[in-house]
Every structure is written in C-alpha cells, then in structure tokens.
Amino acid sequence: MAIPQLSPEQLESARSAATAARRARADLKEKVRTGKMTLGQALEHAADDEVLSRVKVVDLLRALPRVGITRSQEIMESLQIAPNRRIRGLGRHQVERLKEMFA
C-alpha cells in the first residue's frame, strides 16, 4: 500500500492535531499528578474523550503520587490488566476496581 502524498497544509494540520492531542494527554496526567483530579475523575473524563481515552493505564497510574514502576505493575497484575492496555480498553469491572483502590 502506497503512502498517501499530503499537501503542506494537510501536513501542518496533522502536526497541529497531534501536538494538541499530546498536550491534552499530558495535561490529564499532570492534573492527576498534582491532585487536581482523582484517578476516578480522570477515568470518567477520559472515557468520554476520544483523545484522552488513548492514554495507557500504566502511564496514568504512574502519574499518581507514590506510584512508580513496581507498584503500577503490581496493580495492573492484581486487576488483570494487560501492560499495554489503554483507558478505552478497560472493562467496566476493571474501572470500578481501580476507582475503589484509589478512592
């Protein structure tokens, strides 16, 4: 399959959309990191947003205070969440258990 040739305007539009998406995801993680938003609020907010729903669960967990690499892996394993799972791929019960764990 050939790569489509995009005009300079289309390339610039794609770049700006990608930059906006990265900033939105970083902003969500920063709000969780600083305590402006709880994990439960972040999960609910991301479920309604196509861009934010692409945040990896492990990255969101690591944004929490006192949760690093080891603890996030333990949480993911205990809740049976795959290491590469994104927020939109979480099941209803997994979301509920995450909220309970950090309530």
C-alpha positions as CSV (number, residue, x, y, z in Angstrom):
1,M,0.0,0.0,0.0
2,A,1.4,3.4,-1.0
3,I,1.8,6.2,1.5
4,P,-0.6,9.0,0.6
5,Q,1.0,12.2,-0.5
6,L,-0.2,15.1,1.6
7,S,-0.2,18.8,0.8
8,P,1.8,21.1,3.0
9,E,-1.5,22.4,4.5
10,Q,-2.6,18.8,5.3
11,L,0.7,18.0,6.9
12,E,0.6,21.1,9.1
13,S,-3.0,20.3,10.1
14,A,-2.0,16.8,11.1
15,R,1.0,18.0,13.0
16,S,-1.0,20.5,15.0
17,A,-3.7,17.9,15.7
18,A,-1.1,15.5,17.0
19,T,0.5,18.2,19.1
20,A,-2.9,19.2,20.6
21,A,-3.6,15.5,21.4
22,R,-0.2,15.1,23.2
23,R,-0.8,18.2,25.2
24,A,-4.3,17.1,26.2
25,R,-2.9,13.7,27.4
26,A,0.0,15.4,29.3
27,D,-2.5,17.8,30.9
28,L,-4.7,15.0,32.1
29,K,-1.6,13.2,33.7
30,E,-0.4,16.5,35.2
31,K,-3.8,17.1,36.9
32,V,-3.7,13.6,38.4
33,R,-0.1,14.1,39.4
34,T,-0.9,17.4,41.2
35,G,-4.1,16.2,42.8
36,K,-6.4,18.5,40.9
37,M,-8.2,15.4,39.6
38,T,-8.6,12.0,41.2
39,L,-8.0,8.7,39.3
40,G,-11.7,8.1,39.2
41,Q,-12.4,11.5,37.7
42,A,-9.7,11.1,35.2
43,L,-11.1,7.7,34.1
44,E,-14.6,9.2,33.7
45,H,-13.3,12.2,31.9
46,A,-11.1,10.1,29.5
47,A,-14.0,7.7,28.8
48,D,-15.9,10.5,27.1
49,D,-13.0,11.9,25.1
50,E,-11.5,10.1,22.1
51,V,-8.1,11.7,22.6
52,L,-7.8,11.1,26.3
53,S,-9.1,7.5,26.0
54,R,-5.8,6.6,24.3
55,V,-3.7,7.2,27.5
56,K,-2.1,4.0,28.7
57,V,-3.4,2.9,32.0
58,V,0.1,2.3,33.4
59,D,1.1,5.9,32.5
60,L,-2.0,7.2,34.3
61,L,-1.2,5.1,37.4
62,R,2.4,6.3,37.4
63,A,1.1,9.9,37.4
64,L,-0.3,9.2,40.8
65,P,1.7,10.2,43.9
66,R,3.7,7.3,45.4
67,V,3.0,5.0,42.4
68,G,6.1,4.1,40.4
69,I,7.1,1.3,38.1
70,T,6.9,-1.5,40.5
71,R,3.7,-0.5,42.2
72,S,1.9,0.2,38.9
73,Q,2.9,-3.3,37.6
74,E,1.6,-4.9,40.8
75,I,-1.7,-3.0,40.5
76,M,-2.0,-4.0,36.8
77,E,-1.3,-7.6,37.6
78,S,-3.7,-7.8,40.5
79,L,-6.5,-6.3,38.4
80,Q,-5.6,-8.5,35.5
81,I,-5.0,-5.5,33.2
82,A,-2.6,-6.1,30.3
83,P,0.5,-3.9,30.4
84,N,-0.3,-2.2,27.1
85,R,-4.0,-1.5,27.8
86,R,-5.3,1.9,27.2
87,I,-8.2,3.5,29.1
88,R,-10.7,2.9,26.4
89,G,-9.9,-0.8,26.5
90,L,-10.7,-1.2,30.2
91,G,-13.7,-3.3,31.2
92,R,-16.4,-2.0,33.5
93,H,-15.3,-4.1,36.4
94,Q,-11.6,-3.0,36.0
95,V,-12.6,0.6,36.1
96,E,-14.7,0.1,39.2
97,R,-11.8,-1.8,40.9
98,L,-9.3,0.9,40.0
99,K,-11.7,3.6,41.4
100,E,-12.2,1.6,44.6
101,M,-8.4,1.1,45.0
102,F,-7.7,4.8,44.9
103,A,-10.9,6.2,46.5
